[in-house]
Amino acid sequence: MGSISPQLAELDASNFKVTRTTNFRDVPLPGSPEELSHSHCTDHMVTVRWTDVNGWETPEIKPYQNLSIAPTASCLHYATQCFEGMKVYRGYDGKLRLFRPDCNGERLSNSSQRSSMPGFKPDELKKLVGKLLQIDGPRWLPKNRPGSFLYIRPSIIGSGPHLGVQVPKEATLFIIAVPWPDFTNTTKEGETTPSKGLKLFASTPDTIRAWPGGFGYAKLGANYGPSLQAHGKAKAQGFDQILWLFGEDRQVTEAGASNFFIVWKNAQTGKLELVTAPLGNQLILPGVTRRSVLELVSSRLSKPVGSLEPVEVVERTFTIDEVEAASKEGRIVESFVSGTAYFITPVAMIRENDTDISTLGPDGEPAGYAALIKSWLGQIMYGKEAHEWGYVIEDEEN
Ligand SMILES: *Cc1c(COP(=O)(O)O)cnc(C)c1O
């Protein structure tokens, strides 16, 4: 696994074929039905074909269009598919930035190999995304709208026409960019005041998202299809996401397409901890936001910040019973989820069987850790703080 045969061409983003659109698409207004449809992509897309004979071919940038694949294509039958979720941000300094795109490149290459498709050098992904946004950025994220973003979806599919059950002989990497509603506004439809946080529905033993030796740690479409039924049922009952539990002891893993964090007082030491599930057992998706939260909290919250006490970062297995006990004993200070799509969002409660567990602080409010971490990340993403995690893309001059 992971070896690239020397005779196959590697993915190389330095050489492009560019075909420009002559038919520019309408840019949806923020909050418009087109934007809410999550389907109205920018003017161009990237595609790169791979074959087991030649390796990666020359990347193409071309007008946004439908893909053409055979009904026998591997991805349509055997879930040979993986993806990434990234954003490009229009900074307050007028510049376009990606956030830690090397992490997404590395993860996409790993996910591709986990679903029997080719890997690549992680750096090439950010160059491909950068080239696309250099062209589409000026129209779709205008300089006079700082603080806005587009969602970027790189994906790799087994695109060859061989119906036999086998390792794909062909694959296609494609990258699209799409205006996306800002989920960080937590005011719900039909409500006028922002809610205090998400409502999570704990998964039941008949639906398990991931298991040891499986692929929960890879960003595969195959993780999602079988989980959406539970998600849909939870939604219908007024919940926002499933909190995925695992094992006899009902370990808390992650929530929907985001990682889960809880800030509580350690029952023995009385000290504050930020606890999240570990990566070692390969059950959860190693989120770029998760990693960034842990790194920022380790470096900046080892001492008090304003009225917030220091917290210690703890990555360990913990169970829903521990969460329930901490809630009953008034030890929970706050909880939140992290991810590119949902950014940093507080969690208000968890329904587990017939029990509603409050995950807000003792006064019924989030303590403010999520808000602080969110503002730190936002400053890096939107160029208010110069930081090595921000990768600048130069707009093309028209
Ligand atoms: C994408 C994803 C996340 C969040 O990862 P980020 O890199 O922070 O966006 C968390 N859990 C799952 C299952 C995911 O698919």
Boltz pocket constraint, residues with backbone or C-beta under 6 A from the ligand:
constraints:
  - pocket:
      binder: B
      contacts: [[A, 85], [A, 216], [A, 219], [A, 254], [A, 255], [A, 256], [A, 257], [A, 258], [A, 259], [A, 285], [A, 286], [A, 287], [A, 288], [A, 289], [A, 290], [A, 338], [A, 339], [A, 340], [A, 341]]
      max_distance: 6.0
